[in-house]
Amino acid sequence: MKLATKDNSDATSLEAVARSGSLLRRIAVRVPTYLKDLRENPAWLPMFILARTMPGRRLHWLGAERARSFDSPGRTMFDGTDPETVVEALRSDGLFSGFLLPPAIHEEIAAFAQRTPCFGNFDRRLEFMPGEHTEAERQFGRSLLSGHYFERILECPAALAVQKDPLLLDVARHYLGGQAKLITTRVWWSFPTGKASDADKNLASLGKYHFDLDDWRMLKFFFYLVPVDAGTGPHVYVKGSQRRRALRHQLTLLVGHPAEDVLNVYGPQSPVTLTGKAGLGFVEDPFGFHMGTVPAHTPRLMMEVGFGVSRPSRRRFHGEPVIR
Ligand SMILES: O=C(O)CCC(=O)C(=O)O
């Protein structure tokens, strides 16, 4: 019994050493990128250090501009969505789900995506037609977990119409403060693939709870462009984790945390798995824990429109058009 305890504790300490080794490795590989961020924009450093803490975030709010009152934001495609209700849900849960893209809009973006080559795993050398994913994996000799359109999506008028919809900016200004601005627009596929490495999954933000630390405050609007069920890699958001933040998730160097750790803190009921028909939209505060999941059987096509409050760092984004 004693031996068993010793064996267990040896195993536990070996595991702890391995974990700290991999933690150091994970931090070390990021150092060159951090230095690049710093050179590009010195204001990145205080954000990077302080925006993970609640006091730091509150401090930054002192410089926020007030948004104008909610009056009709202009012609929107989201008729019937009340921006005030959206902002209230964001404040309490970090998430609002229930936007609906008009069919003509999501069908046009999906048709554009079907006929346009995308880039696998954020790598411009891995260009393929989305309908030829299996052949492309064979041709490139590697798994292709994602397929991005990068700047090509700006050639799709329906995607531009979503990006420019005044309701999105209105919600962003009321949630993030008056200086909120559009930063990114991306459309991409997540593909079912049995062979993706952890590195590929991390790059694609799939399979691990994480929070985004690209700005002091951010909002991401997501829209499904195909029906998404449990097998299509639904997005998952941990409700309330943007607001009630455990100290160890503030004083942490890493943005990704194991599911067990996240659920222990925010509760097993806190994750919301977002499934729904093509056109479903939701908006989240990405400081809350969230992740995509790897599709089990059907590719997922999704659009993101992101807002922030600072000049975005080009490096932070994966090649999608950054709007300055
Ligand atoms: O693909 C997804 O659902 C996750 C995207 C994500 O985590 C992110 O944009 O930060």
The ligand as an SDF file (V2000), in Angstrom:
LIG
                    3D

 10  9  0  0  0  0  0  0  0  0999 V2000
  -13.5160   27.7970  -34.3530 O   0  0  0  0  0  0  0  0  0  0  0  0
  -14.0470   28.1080  -33.3000 C   0  0  0  0  0  0  0  0  0  0  0  0
  -15.2050   27.8310  -33.0110 O   0  0  0  0  0  0  0  0  0  0  0  0
  -13.2100   28.8280  -32.2580 C   0  0  0  0  0  0  0  0  0  0  0  0
  -12.6630   30.1340  -32.6990 C   0  0  0  0  0  0  0  0  0  0  0  0
  -11.8850   30.7630  -31.5870 C   0  0  0  0  0  0  0  0  0  0  0  0
  -11.6380   30.1930  -30.5670 O   0  0  0  0  0  0  0  0  0  0  0  0
  -11.4190   32.1200  -31.7000 C   0  0  0  0  0  0  0  0  0  0  0  0
  -11.6640   32.7730  -32.7330 O   0  0  0  0  0  0  0  0  0  0  0  0
  -10.7760   32.6000  -30.7390 O   0  0  0  0  0  0  0  0  0  0  0  0
  1  2  2  0
  2  3  1  0
  2  4  1  0
  4  5  1  0
  5  6  1  0
  6  7  2  0
  6  8  1  0
  8  9  2  0
  8 10  1  0
M  END
$$$$
